[in-house]
Amino acid sequence: MWKVNLVLADIDERYIESLSKFIRSSYTNKFNINVFTQKGSLVNYLDSSQGKIDILMITPEMFSEDMKKYNPGITILLSDNNSPDDLNGLAGINKFQAGEVILDNILELYGGVSQNAKSIVKGSKSTSFISVYSPVGGSGKTSISIALSVLFAKAGKETLYLNLETINSLPFFIKSANIDKGMSNLLFYLKESKKNLAIKIDTLKSFDITLGVNYFNPVDCSLEMDELTEFDIGTLLFELKEIGKYDVVVIDMDSVLNRRNLAILNNSDFVVVPVLQDILSRFKLEVFERELRKINSKEGNTVGHKIIPVLNRFHSELPIGEFGIFDKELCVKIPFEKDNKAFLWDEQGINQESSIFNYVQQLCKIILENNHEDRKGS
């Protein structure tokens, strides 16, 4: 197995050993790490080293210009000062930051000089895409998407919640600790350069430790989402599958039916379609099916067999009517409840005691069972 040869050098033994331990624990078996706290020992190692050094990460006190002759893949100065005048034209990272921030910076810098950086974040998981789409506005797409994400995570699945709505409601449910990175950065990188996109995906996502779910912070301005094309969607989803980092990616979508959303639906393994119990919802569902059939006849893509229809805010005393789509009947009925336990969110954030989890659990089970059958068949 190919590994990144990383040399860490700092006279602060306690600090450099702690950083080394953190990197090893974060990316098991991805790095060969050698640690030095004395310049003489470091120089002797560099003189005798037979293999190429991919990353030399060193404090200014231990660095000297003649170390450039060893031609490391990249030299990073680990400093307490980010001023370019003090970095000798080299890349620099402020050492007094959280370990994950330092590691993200290392990956980004190394990703800029080596295609091999993708191997660091690459996993071996087989990723399933579950999109949550409805032609009916206000049908509970985001609540169901987030509940699904939480339940998959609780089932031991590495889960990414990917909100691709123009108006992103994620901040209503999750208060992020780091708003300096997220979807805006990812979209910019997706547009400007495809090199080492996997590194960007890994360093720009956030993680909610309470829910166990990965996610991207929303764009800075909703108009940025207008620039996302079907090609961009295809590239992003392809890379998410290629890196094998997630078992499940739950995609929260807008209610419009455009080429961008069609690209999501066509790349999905399952399409959860929540609707409401009224005449307008039934009409929009019929229009959605009719439009998909037209598109399928022209372009050859099929979505119908992936659809899992869900009736949200179900009133037992009201008639249901015929809510099937593509000859599929309603799989799950999530009842309307007046008590507070029905709400997915409270003042503390996600309410994991919400009754919606009991019903979305049925949906989660359907997906897991069908996914298992599909993989066994293939």
Secondary structure, DSSP 8 states (H G I E B T S, - for coil): ---EEEEEE-S-HHHHHHHHHHHHHHSTTTEEEEEESSHHHHHHHHHH--S--SEEEE-TTT--GGGGGG--SEEEEEES---GGGTTTSEEEESSS-HHHHHHHHHHHHHTT-GGGHHHH------EEEEE--SSTTSSHHHHHHHHHHHHHHTT--EEEEE--SS--HHHH---S--SSSHHHHHHHHHH--TTHHHHHHHH-EEETTTTEEE----SSGGGGGG--HHHHHHHHHHHHHHT--SEEEEE--S---HHHHHHHHH-SEEEEEE-SSHHHHHHHHHHHHHHHHHHHHH----GGGEEEEEEEE-TTS------BTTB---EEEE---SGGG-SEETTEE-TT-THHHHHHHHHHHHHHHHHHHHHH-
